[in-house]
Amino acid sequence: MQQLLRNVALSLTGVSALVALAGCGGAPAPVSRPATTASVPAPAPSTPAPVASSVTVPTSTAPATSAPATSAPAPAGKYKAAAWASPINVKGSPIFSVEKDGFRLDGYVAGNDKAAKDSLFFDNKTKKNVWPKGKPVVYIVYVLTNTSGKTQYVGTTGPSVRANLDSMPYLGGVSQMASFDTAQAAKLGVSRYMMKKAPTDLTTRAELKDGESGAAGGVLPLKTGEAYTFNGNVTVFPAAQAKSDTGKTTNFDAAKYTFK
């Protein structure tokens, strides 16, 4: 009989312990299950290089970057255009002025607009157009002036200027990323080439006398608040019909400008 009472007491003790455990919030440990694994694709680069649909991205090497020039361009209307050159319209804000080896290169804002057509370039990851129709663009006038004290012979298309933007680090910069629209440019007084007519013979050199200037235009995708870096150059030839391999290229120091 005593053994029976002892067993009952032990059973009641075990029940009390379980009740106490439940009252204190105790719970059995969760059963661990093996985690399932899934392969996550690596994120695409944030700034992939574009693939041209019908043109090749420029691959020219940029000149060494230096501090931006501080000299101001000549006031509008103070340029003497060469007889063969397009009219020089510089009514907008000056953005840079650099001088090197007997030449000065000035840049001006001609005006803003919206892209009249899609860019020729596409992002090779997203497959989207880099700068489609309707996106903001800015037209620029680049004025080349002979300050050497003698007649110089330069290419008929004008100075070559490449603009770079950190947020669009494509090969060749952003100078070709927006489509140049002739009608749109004409409204802003911008000519694409330094000559009055588009050159048909690229072996012809333009005679630029001392003090004379010529202007060529370009268009850029417009991103306000970001610093653009401009790298310009001009190729000088020994004669009016000199071969291409006889030219000497002058690289201007880099200049920076931020559009508001």
C-alpha positions as CSV (number, residue, x, y, z in Angstrom):
1,M,0.0,0.0,0.0
2,Q,2.8,2.4,0.9
3,Q,4.5,1.6,-2.5
4,L,1.3,2.5,-4.3
5,L,1.0,5.8,-2.5
6,R,4.6,6.6,-3.3
7,N,4.0,6.0,-7.1
8,V,1.0,8.2,-7.1
9,A,3.0,11.0,-5.4
10,L,5.7,10.8,-8.0
11,S,3.2,11.0,-10.9
12,L,1.6,14.1,-9.3
13,T,5.1,15.6,-9.0
14,G,5.7,15.1,-12.7
15,V,2.4,16.7,-13.7
16,S,3.1,19.7,-11.5
17,A,6.5,20.1,-13.1
18,L,4.9,20.2,-16.6
19,V,2.3,22.7,-15.5
20,A,5.0,24.9,-14.0
21,L,7.0,24.7,-17.2
22,A,4.0,25.7,-19.3
23,G,3.2,28.6,-17.0
24,C,6.8,29.9,-17.4
25,G,6.5,30.0,-21.2
26,G,8.7,27.0,-21.8
27,A,8.4,25.2,-25.1
28,P,10.1,22.3,-26.8
29,A,13.0,23.4,-29.1
30,P,12.0,23.7,-32.8
31,V,13.1,21.0,-35.1
32,S,15.8,22.2,-37.4
33,R,15.3,21.4,-41.1
34,P,18.0,21.7,-43.8
35,A,17.8,25.0,-45.6
36,T,17.1,24.9,-49.3
37,T,19.7,26.7,-51.4
38,A,19.1,28.6,-54.6
39,S,21.7,30.1,-56.9
40,V,21.3,33.9,-57.2
41,P,22.5,35.4,-60.4
42,A,25.2,38.1,-60.0
43,P,23.8,41.6,-60.4
44,A,24.4,43.2,-63.8
45,P,27.1,46.0,-63.9
46,S,25.5,49.4,-63.3
47,T,27.2,51.0,-66.3
48,P,27.7,48.4,-69.1
49,A,29.2,49.5,-72.3
50,P,26.8,50.1,-75.2
51,V,26.7,48.1,-78.4
52,A,26.4,50.2,-81.5
53,S,23.6,49.3,-83.8
54,S,25.0,50.9,-86.9
55,V,28.1,52.9,-85.9
56,T,31.3,52.2,-84.0
57,V,32.0,53.7,-80.7
58,P,35.0,56.0,-80.9
59,T,38.2,54.5,-79.5
60,S,40.5,57.5,-79.5
61,T,42.7,57.9,-76.5
62,A,42.0,60.9,-74.3
63,P,44.8,63.3,-73.6
64,A,46.1,63.5,-70.0
65,T,43.6,65.3,-67.7
66,S,44.7,68.4,-66.0
67,A,43.1,71.2,-64.1
68,P,40.3,73.0,-66.0
69,A,41.2,76.2,-67.8
70,T,40.1,79.4,-66.0
71,S,40.4,81.8,-69.0
72,A,37.1,83.1,-70.4
73,P,36.2,82.6,-74.1
74,A,36.1,85.7,-76.3
75,P,32.8,87.7,-76.1
76,A,30.1,86.7,-78.6
77,G,30.5,88.5,-81.9
78,K,34.3,89.0,-81.4
79,Y,35.3,86.2,-83.7
80,K,36.5,86.7,-87.2
81,A,35.2,83.7,-89.2
82,A,37.3,82.4,-92.1
83,A,35.9,83.0,-95.6
84,W,35.1,79.3,-96.0
85,A,33.7,78.7,-92.5
86,S,30.2,78.4,-91.2
87,P,28.7,81.4,-89.4
88,I,29.9,81.6,-85.8
89,N,26.9,81.9,-83.4
90,V,27.9,82.1,-79.8
91,K,24.9,83.7,-78.0
92,G,24.8,81.2,-75.2
93,S,26.8,80.8,-72.0
94,P,30.6,80.1,-72.2
95,I,31.6,76.8,-70.7
96,F,35.3,76.6,-71.2
97,S,38.4,78.1,-73.0
98,V,41.7,76.3,-73.4
99,E,44.8,77.4,-75.4
100,K,47.7,75.3,-76.7
101,D,50.4,75.5,-79.4
102,G,49.0,78.5,-81.2
103,F,45.3,77.6,-81.0
104,R,42.5,78.5,-78.7
105,L,39.4,76.3,-78.3
106,D,36.3,77.8,-76.7
107,G,33.0,76.1,-75.9
108,Y,29.5,77.7,-75.6
109,V,26.0,76.4,-74.8
110,A,23.9,77.0,-77.9
111,G,20.6,75.8,-76.3
112,N,18.7,72.9,-74.8
113,D,16.0,70.7,-76.5
114,K,14.6,67.2,-76.5
115,A,16.2,64.4,-78.5
116,A,14.4,64.4,-81.9
117,K,15.2,60.7,-82.4
118,D,16.6,57.7,-80.6
119,S,20.3,57.3,-80.1
120,L,22.1,54.9,-82.3
121,F,23.5,53.1,-79.2
122,F,21.9,50.4,-77.0
123,D,22.9,49.1,-73.6
124,N,24.2,45.5,-74.1
125,K,22.6,44.3,-70.8
126,T,19.2,46.0,-70.7
127,K,18.9,46.1,-74.5
128,K,17.4,49.6,-74.0
129,N,18.4,52.7,-76.0
130,V,21.1,54.7,-74.3
131,W,19.4,58.1,-75.0
132,P,16.0,57.7,-76.6
133,K,13.8,60.2,-78.3
134,G,12.4,62.8,-75.9
135,K,15.3,62.8,-73.5
136,P,16.9,66.2,-72.8
137,V,19.9,67.2,-74.9
138,V,22.2,70.3,-75.0
139,Y,23.8,71.6,-78.2
140,I,27.3,73.0,-78.0
141,V,29.3,75.3,-80.3
142,Y,33.1,74.7,-80.3
143,V,35.1,77.6,-81.7
144,L,38.7,77.1,-82.9
145,T,40.9,80.2,-83.3
146,N,44.3,80.5,-84.8
147,T,46.5,82.5,-82.4
148,S,49.9,81.3,-83.7
149,G,50.8,84.4,-85.7
150,K,50.9,82.5,-89.0
151,T,48.6,80.6,-91.4
152,Q,47.7,77.1,-90.3
153,Y,46.1,74.2,-92.2
154,V,43.5,72.2,-90.3
155,G,41.0,69.5,-91.0
156,T,37.8,70.7,-92.7
157,T,35.4,69.0,-90.1
158,G,36.8,71.2,-87.3
159,P,38.2,70.4,-83.9
160,S,37.5,67.1,-82.3
161,V,36.0,67.4,-78.8
162,R,35.1,64.4,-76.6
163,A,32.9,64.9,-73.5
164,N,33.0,62.4,-70.6
165,L,30.5,61.9,-67.8
166,D,31.1,59.7,-64.8
167,S,27.6,58.4,-64.7
168,M,27.8,57.2,-68.3
169,P,31.4,55.9,-68.6
170,Y,31.0,54.5,-72.1
171,L,33.9,53.9,-74.4
172,G,34.5,57.2,-76.3
173,G,32.5,59.3,-73.8
174,V,29.1,60.7,-74.4
175,S,29.8,62.9,-77.4
176,Q,28.0,60.5,-79.7
177,M,25.4,59.2,-77.3
178,A,22.7,61.7,-78.4
179,S,21.6,62.0,-82.1
180,F,22.5,65.2,-83.8
181,D,19.4,66.6,-85.5
182,T,20.2,69.1,-88.3
183,A,16.8,70.9,-88.2
184,Q,16.9,71.2,-84.5
185,A,20.5,72.5,-84.6
186,A,19.7,75.0,-87.3
187,K,17.1,76.6,-85.0
188,L,19.9,77.2,-82.5
189,G,22.3,78.5,-85.0
190,V,24.6,75.4,-84.8
191,S,26.5,73.9,-87.8
192,R,27.8,70.4,-87.4
193,Y,30.9,71.1,-89.5
194,M,33.4,74.0,-89.6
195,M,32.9,74.4,-93.3
196,K,29.8,76.0,-94.8
197,K,29.0,72.8,-96.6
198,A,29.7,69.3,-95.3
199,P,33.1,68.3,-96.5
200,T,33.1,65.6,-99.3
201,D,36.9,65.4,-99.7
202,L,38.5,64.7,-96.3
203,T,41.9,65.2,-97.7
204,T,41.3,68.9,-98.2
205,R,42.7,71.1,-95.5
206,A,41.2,74.4,-94.4
207,E,43.4,77.5,-94.4
208,L,43.0,79.2,-91.1
209,K,44.9,82.6,-91.1
210,D,46.2,84.1,-88.0
211,G,43.3,85.6,-85.9
212,E,40.7,83.7,-87.9
213,S,38.2,81.2,-86.4
214,G,36.0,78.4,-87.4
215,A,33.1,76.8,-85.4
216,A,31.6,73.3,-85.3
217,G,28.7,72.0,-83.3
218,G,27.9,68.9,-81.2
219,V,25.0,67.6,-79.1
220,L,25.2,65.9,-75.7
221,P,22.8,64.0,-73.5
222,L,21.9,66.5,-70.8
223,K,22.4,65.7,-67.1
224,T,22.2,68.7,-64.8
225,G,24.3,68.8,-61.7
226,E,27.0,66.5,-63.0
227,A,30.5,67.6,-64.1
228,Y,31.3,67.0,-67.8
229,T,35.0,66.7,-68.8
230,F,35.8,68.1,-72.2
231,N,38.9,66.9,-74.1
232,G,39.6,68.6,-77.4
233,N,42.2,68.3,-80.1
234,V,43.1,69.7,-83.5
235,T,45.2,68.2,-86.2
236,V,47.5,70.7,-88.1
237,F,48.9,69.9,-91.5
238,P,51.9,71.3,-93.4
239,A,50.0,72.2,-96.6
240,A,46.5,72.5,-98.0
241,Q,46.5,69.0,-99.6
242,A,48.7,67.3,-97.1
243,K,48.2,63.5,-96.5
244,S,46.6,62.5,-93.3
245,D,49.7,60.9,-91.9
246,T,51.6,64.2,-92.1
247,G,49.3,65.9,-89.6
248,K,50.4,66.8,-86.1
249,T,47.7,66.6,-83.4
250,T,47.6,69.2,-80.6
251,N,45.7,68.0,-77.5
252,F,44.2,70.7,-75.3
253,D,44.1,70.5,-71.6
254,A,40.9,69.1,-70.1
255,A,38.2,71.4,-69.0
256,K,35.2,70.7,-66.7
257,Y,31.7,72.2,-66.7
258,T,28.5,71.4,-64.9
259,F,25.1,72.2,-66.5
260,K,22.5,73.8,-64.2
